[in-house]
Amino acid sequence: MPLAAGLFFCAGAERKCNWLLVRHVPGSQRCVVFFPGDLSDFAAGGGLPYSYSLEALFWVLCRKYPDETLVLVKPHMMVDRFAIYVNFMLVDGQGNPRPLTQLKAQEAAGDGDVEGAGCVGAALAEDAAQPGVETPRAVLHLERLLDAVRSELGGDLPARLTLVGFSKGAVVLGAVMREARTEVAFWQKVDAVHFVDAGLTVPGNLFPVSAEDLQALKGAVGEEFVIWLHGTPRQWEDEQRPFVAEETLAFEQRCRAADVHVERRYYAAGQPPTLNQHFDAVRCFCTGDAARDEEEGGDRHLGFFAAWTEACSG
């Protein structure tokens, strides 16, 4: 499937910038915003298969959402192949979310970084201890990025939004959900949030969304709003990271307690976890459109990335 897309370097809140890949569909009714995870960067070498690149993931998503405008938000930085969404939240050196209170506590204890996180996290922890440093406003930054795209497209960008976070990219969804109490107008435009095989390398902050945040979200969104939790054995059955499944289940329970509509889908059940299976989640996840998902969603697409990766190495 040939694909025409634009690449824009856009300024968000406080002049912080992100690269955006945009597939514009004139007259579309919805804008799908996608946040990729670790490993995925522009296809310019680096030793990884093309199938893991931003361009490849973008192509897959355009197949899943053929009639919608699609915006891929590239992390501000990639450090040792870790996605660093520092424009949306405070993070450590591997891009794991670190709330301001945690960073200040680490600084007070003389531990400015988590183990193995490197100099980026140490610098952020040091900055967090300084007077006047605040958590980035995630919704404002996203809205400013979309405003910039809207300007590039001559004003033609749908107001209705669907948010999709893959792997570590899902942490951005948590960052914007935490602001539901103060960003009601934004959440009135969002019809769905998809956590696609969400996971981190450290416990505690995969879903930093409180019961109060979810209650505020419930009061802001429309009746059609759904939170989707999509998973594979790569994340939900990882014996080295049992906290991923535990935190996912706890978040699901908080959603249900707040009467927020949540749907859970599991792909590749019973199969051994692999990296290609993890990326298959992008090909397999259900969008909520029953007719489209009949062909573009579900386990029928398992093995897609293994085949693509093999073709890239052949």
N, C-alpha and C positions, 0 to 999 in steps of 0.2 A: 504494500500500500504506500504510494508516494505521499510525502508529508511536507507541507509548507509551514514554516514557523518563523517567528521573529525572535531575536535575541536583544534584550534591553538591559542596560545598566541603570537601575532606578534608585532614586533617593527616597527613603522612608522618613521616619521620625528622627529628629535631631541630625538630619543630613547623613544618617547611616544608610549605606547602600547594599543592595543585593543584585546579582544577575538573575534575570527572569527569562525563561523560555516560554513563548506565548504562541498558541495556535488559535487564531481568531476565526470564529464562525459568525459572519454577519447575521444579525437578527436572532441569535441564539437566546434562549430563555434563562440560561444558567451559566455561571462561571465556576468551574471546578479548580480549586487551588490545591496543589500537591507539594508536599515537603518530603524529599528523599532522605535516605539515611547514610550510614557510613559506606565507604568504598566508592560510591557513585560520584563521578566527576565528569567533566567534559572528556569526550573521546579523543585524547591526545597522547596516547601511550600510557606509560606507567606500569605496564606489566599485567594489567587486569584485562579480562575479555571485554570486547565491545558490548556484549549483552548486559554488562553491569553498569554501563555508562548512563549519564543523564539523558542523552539523546535516545538511547534504547528504551529506557523506562518511559520516556515521553511518548515514544511511538506506541508502546503497549497501551498507555492510558488513552491515547487518541482513538485506539480501536474500541476501548471500553466505553468511551464517551464521544461517539462520532458527531453528535449534533450540538455539543456544548463547547463554549470557549474554555480553553484549558491554559492555566498558568502554573508553571513549575518554578518554585522559589529555591534557588541554590543557596546552601549555607554560606554565611559570610566568609568562612574559612574552612579549608580541609587541612588538618594537621596529622601527618602520619596516617592518612586515610580515614581519620575520624572527622565526622561532620560537626562543625562548631557553629551553632545558631546563636551567636553572642548578641546579635541585634534584637533578639526576641526575649532573652532571659540571661541571667547570670549563670555561668557554667564553669566547670573545671577544665583542665587542659585536654581532656578527652571528649569534651562537649556534653558531659552529663550535667543536668540541671543542678544548680546549687543555690537555694534560696538565700537571700541576704543574711538572714539570721544564722544560717549554717556557716557561711563564709566568715562572719564576724566572730563566731564561736571558735572556728579553726584558727583565726588570727590571734585571738586571745590566748589560745592554748599553745601558740607557737608552731602550729602546723598549718601553713598557708595553703596546702594543697593535699589532695588525696594521693595515696600511694601510686606512683608511676604516672601521675598526670602531667608532669613537666612544667616548664616555665610559664606557659600561658595561664594555667590555673593559679599558680602562685601570684602572678601579677594581678589577676582578677580578685583574688582574696585580699591582696594588699590594697587595691583600689576600694574594695567594699568596706574596708575599715575606715576610710577617710570620710570626713564630714560632708554631707550633701549628696553622697552616692545613693542612687535609688535603683530599684529593679526596673529594667526597661519596660515601657508600655507596649506590650505585644500587639494588642488590637490596633492601637494608633499606628504603629509601624506598618502593619499589614495593610491597613486602609490607605496609608500614604503611598505604599508601593502600588496598590491597585489604582489609585488616582493617577499615578504617573503613567501606568499602562493605558488607562482610559484617555488621557491626553494624547498619547502616541497614536491611539486608534480613532481619534476624532470624536471621542465621547461615546463610542459604541462598546460598552462593557456592561453585561447584565448585572443587575443589582442582586439577584438571587444567587446564593453561594452554597457550594458543597466543599467541605474541607477534608482532605485526605492526607494522612501522615503514615509513611512507611518506615518500619524499623525505628531507628532513633529519631527520624523526622516526626514521629508521633508526639515528641515532647513539646513541639510548638502548639499542638492542639491543646495540651494541658495548660500551656501558658496563656492562651487566649480564653480558655474556659474559666480560669481563675478570675478573670476580669468581668464576668457576667453581671456582677452587681452594679458596675459602673458603666458598662458598655451595652446597655439594653438595645439601643437602636441598631447596633451591629448584629446582635444575635437574633433580632427580628427578621433579618435577611437570610439567615443560615437554615437550610432545610435538613442537612445531615452532616454528621462527622464520622469519618471512617478511620479507625485505628487498625492499620494493616500490619500484622505480625510485629506489633510494637515490642521493643525490648531495649534494655541497657545492660552494661557490663557491671554495674554496681546497684545495690538495692536502695529503695527508699523514695525515689522521686519519679518513677515511671508515670504515675497518675497522681500528681500533687494537687488534686481537686477535692476540696472538703465537702461535707454534707451541706454546709451553708452555701458554698459556691453552686452546687447542683440545684438547690432550692431556688436560688436566684435565676439560674439558667432555665429552670422549669417555668418560671414566671415570665421570662422574656421571649421564649421561642414559640412558634406556631404549633398547631396540633399535628402537623405532618412531620415534625422534627424527630429524628432517630439518631441514636448513637450506635454505631456498628463496631463490634469487636471481632476481628478476623485473626485466626491464629493457625499455626502449623506446629508439628513436633519440634521444629528448630527452636522455637521460643517456649512453647507451653509444656514441653517434656524434657527440657535441658536439665540434666542431673547436676550440672555444675552451677546452674542459676535457677534454683527452684523458686526464688523470689519473683521471677517474671510471671509465672502462672499464679502465684499467690496474690500478687498485687493486682493482676488483671481481675481475678475473682472478687477481691475486696472492692475494687472500683465498680464492677458490675452490681454488686450488692448495694453499694451506696446509691447508684443510679436508680435501682428499683425502689429503694426506700424513699427516694425523693420523687417517685412517680415519674421519672424520666424514661421515655421509651428506649429500651436497649435491646439490640439483637446480637446474638452470638453465633459465629460460624467457624467450624473447624474443618481444615482441609488436610489431606494426606494422612488421615488417621491410620495408625498402625504401621506406618512406614518409617524407616530410620531417618533421622534428621540430617539434612545436608544444606550447604549454602545455596545450591541451585533451587532446592525446595523452598527456602526462605524467599528467594526472588520470585518463585512461582506464585507466591501469595498475591503479587501485583497482578498477575495474569488471571488468577482464579477468583479474587474476591468479588462478592456480589454487590452490585451497585444499588439494589433496591428496586430496579426496573425489571419486573418479572419476565417480560418478553425478551429484553436484551440479555438478561442473565441466563436465559435458556441456552443461548449460544456462546456468550462471552464470559460466563462465570462458572465456578464449580470445579470439581476434581477432574473433569474431562481435559483440562489444560495442564495437569501435572506432567512434568517432564519437558515443558516448553523451554525453560532456560537451560536445562542440561543439553538438549538438542542444539540450541542456539550457541551455547558455549563451545560445544564440540565442533560445530561448523566454523566458528571463529578461529579455532586452533588448528583446523585442518589445512 
